[in-house]
Amino acid sequence: MNITYPENLKFLDSHEYVKVDGDIATIGISAFAVDQLGDIVFVEVPEAGATVTKGETFGTVESVKAVEDLIPQFPVL
């Protein structure tokens, strides 16, 4: 798998990323994480505009292989 890392995204060792645009942060998982999870069947995330706190679970990604918590490891902006 050929993985690229766009310069406008800040990646963590845990394969999450954040993209900051003004006072809005977009959070996601890397292509590597998607590849390791396999087919993703469900994603649970908070409503748009919700506050996310560093170190606290804010959602889950469910695949045919596993359910993983989404836990931001970056400071809240």
MARTOR-59591 format. One record per residue (C-alpha): residue in one letter; y, z, x. Coordinates in Angstrom, 3 decimals. Layout:
% MARTOR-59591
<site><r>A</r><c2>Y</c2><c3>Z</c3><c1>X</c1></site>
...
% end
This chain:
% MARTOR-59591
<site><r>M</r><c2>0.000</c2><c3>0.000</c3><c1>0.000</c1></site>
<site><r>N</r><c2>3.365</c2><c3>-1.029</c3><c1>1.413</c1></site>
<site><r>I</r><c2>5.852</c2><c3>1.732</c3><c1>0.532</c1></site>
<site><r>T</r><c2>9.602</c2><c3>1.387</c3><c1>0.937</c1></site>
<site><r>Y</r><c2>12.105</c2><c3>4.233</c3><c1>0.768</c1></site>
<site><r>P</r><c2>15.456</c2><c3>3.148</c3><c1>-0.687</c1></site>
<site><r>E</r><c2>18.403</c2><c3>4.609</c3><c1>1.209</c1></site>
<site><r>N</r><c2>20.121</c2><c3>5.841</c3><c1>-1.971</c1></site>
<site><r>L</r><c2>17.217</c2><c3>8.216</c3><c1>-2.733</c1></site>
<site><r>K</r><c2>16.574</c2><c3>11.539</c3><c1>-1.002</c1></site>
<site><r>F</r><c2>12.825</c2><c3>12.146</c3><c1>-0.640</c1></site>
<site><r>L</r><c2>11.002</c2><c3>15.461</c3><c1>-0.215</c1></site>
<site><r>D</r><c2>7.693</c2><c3>16.099</c3><c1>1.567</c1></site>
<site><r>S</r><c2>6.230</c2><c3>16.869</c3><c1>-1.880</c1></site>
<site><r>H</r><c2>6.821</c2><c3>13.203</c3><c1>-2.884</c1></site>
<site><r>E</r><c2>9.654</c2><c3>13.822</c3><c1>-5.309</c1></site>
<site><r>Y</r><c2>13.034</c2><c3>12.178</c3><c1>-4.981</c1></site>
<site><r>V</r><c2>16.534</c2><c3>12.707</c3><c1>-6.229</c1></site>
<site><r>K</r><c2>19.310</c2><c3>10.165</c3><c1>-6.679</c1></site>
<site><r>V</r><c2>22.775</c2><c3>11.624</c3><c1>-7.111</c1></site>
<site><r>D</r><c2>25.508</c2><c3>9.652</c3><c1>-8.863</c1></site>
<site><r>G</r><c2>28.582</c2><c3>11.815</c3><c1>-9.369</c1></site>
<site><r>D</r><c2>27.474</c2><c3>14.872</c3><c1>-11.330</c1></site>
<site><r>I</r><c2>24.218</c2><c3>13.262</c3><c1>-12.535</c1></site>
<site><r>A</r><c2>20.947</c2><c3>13.673</c3><c1>-10.639</c1></site>
<site><r>T</r><c2>17.993</c2><c3>11.394</c3><c1>-11.388</c1></site>
<site><r>I</r><c2>14.651</c2><c3>12.892</c3><c1>-10.376</c1></site>
<site><r>G</r><c2>11.386</c2><c3>11.012</c3><c1>-9.856</c1></site>
<site><r>I</r><c2>8.150</c2><c3>10.799</c3><c1>-7.899</c1></site>
<site><r>S</r><c2>7.431</c2><c3>8.485</c3><c1>-4.989</c1></site>
<site><r>A</r><c2>5.272</c2><c3>5.369</c3><c1>-5.088</c1></site>
<site><r>F</r><c2>2.775</c2><c3>7.254</c3><c1>-2.908</c1></site>
<site><r>A</r><c2>2.502</c2><c3>10.027</c3><c1>-5.525</c1></site>
<site><r>V</r><c2>2.002</c2><c3>7.464</c3><c1>-8.281</c1></site>
<site><r>D</r><c2>-0.714</c2><c3>5.771</c3><c1>-6.221</c1></site>
<site><r>Q</r><c2>-2.493</c2><c3>9.077</c3><c1>-5.591</c1></site>
<site><r>L</r><c2>-2.337</c2><c3>10.126</c3><c1>-9.243</c1></site>
<site><r>G</r><c2>-3.774</c2><c3>6.877</c3><c1>-10.574</c1></site>
<site><r>D</r><c2>-3.014</c2><c3>5.785</c3><c1>-14.121</c1></site>
<site><r>I</r><c2>-0.261</c2><c3>7.979</c3><c1>-15.560</c1></site>
<site><r>V</r><c2>-0.931</c2><c3>8.679</c3><c1>-19.237</c1></site>
<site><r>F</r><c2>1.800</c2><c3>11.174</c3><c1>-20.169</c1></site>
<site><r>V</r><c2>5.078</c2><c3>12.512</c3><c1>-18.770</c1></site>
<site><r>E</r><c2>6.823</c2><c3>15.604</c3><c1>-20.129</c1></site>
<site><r>V</r><c2>10.480</c2><c3>16.063</c3><c1>-19.162</c1></site>
<site><r>P</r><c2>13.424</c2><c3>17.972</c3><c1>-20.649</c1></site>
<site><r>E</r><c2>16.097</c2><c3>16.392</c3><c1>-22.831</c1></site>
<site><r>A</r><c2>18.799</c2><c3>14.377</c3><c1>-21.057</c1></site>
<site><r>G</r><c2>21.545</c2><c3>16.669</c3><c1>-19.829</c1></site>
<site><r>A</r><c2>19.259</c2><c3>19.717</c3><c1>-19.471</c1></site>
<site><r>T</r><c2>19.786</c2><c3>22.048</c3><c1>-16.534</c1></site>
<site><r>V</r><c2>17.064</c2><c3>22.011</c3><c1>-13.867</c1></site>
<site><r>T</r><c2>16.685</c2><c3>24.994</c3><c1>-11.534</c1></site>
<site><r>K</r><c2>15.364</c2><c3>24.801</c3><c1>-7.984</c1></site>
<site><r>G</r><c2>11.793</c2><c3>26.064</c3><c1>-7.755</c1></site>
<site><r>E</r><c2>11.185</c2><c3>26.226</c3><c1>-11.536</c1></site>
<site><r>T</r><c2>8.868</c2><c3>23.832</c3><c1>-13.371</c1></site>
<site><r>F</r><c2>10.812</c2><c3>21.414</c3><c1>-15.548</c1></site>
<site><r>G</r><c2>8.054</c2><c3>19.053</c3><c1>-16.668</c1></site>
<site><r>T</r><c2>4.640</c2><c3>17.575</c3><c1>-15.961</c1></site>
<site><r>V</r><c2>3.031</c2><c3>14.273</c3><c1>-15.035</c1></site>
<site><r>E</r><c2>-0.449</c2><c3>13.747</c3><c1>-16.470</c1></site>
<site><r>S</r><c2>-2.792</c2><c3>11.138</c3><c1>-15.045</c1></site>
<site><r>V</r><c2>-6.445</c2><c3>10.318</c3><c1>-15.510</c1></site>
<site><r>K</r><c2>-7.064</c2><c3>12.451</c3><c1>-12.386</c1></site>
<site><r>A</r><c2>-4.811</c2><c3>15.499</c3><c1>-12.791</c1></site>
<site><r>V</r><c2>-1.818</c2><c3>17.197</c3><c1>-14.391</c1></site>
<site><r>E</r><c2>0.945</c2><c3>17.993</c3><c1>-11.910</c1></site>
<site><r>D</r><c2>4.012</c2><c3>20.157</c3><c1>-12.450</c1></site>
<site><r>L</r><c2>7.430</c2><c3>18.769</c3><c1>-11.606</c1></site>
<site><r>I</r><c2>9.206</c2><c3>21.411</c3><c1>-9.527</c1></site>
<site><r>P</r><c2>12.522</c2><c3>20.504</c3><c1>-7.852</c1></site>
<site><r>Q</r><c2>12.827</c2><c3>21.749</c3><c1>-4.269</c1></site>
<site><r>F</r><c2>16.460</c2><c3>20.734</c3><c1>-3.849</c1></site>
<site><r>P</r><c2>19.574</c2><c3>22.694</c3><c1>-4.761</c1></site>
<site><r>V</r><c2>20.904</c2><c3>22.272</c3><c1>-8.275</c1></site>
<site><r>L</r><c2>24.009</c2><c3>20.101</c3><c1>-8.203</c1></site>
% end
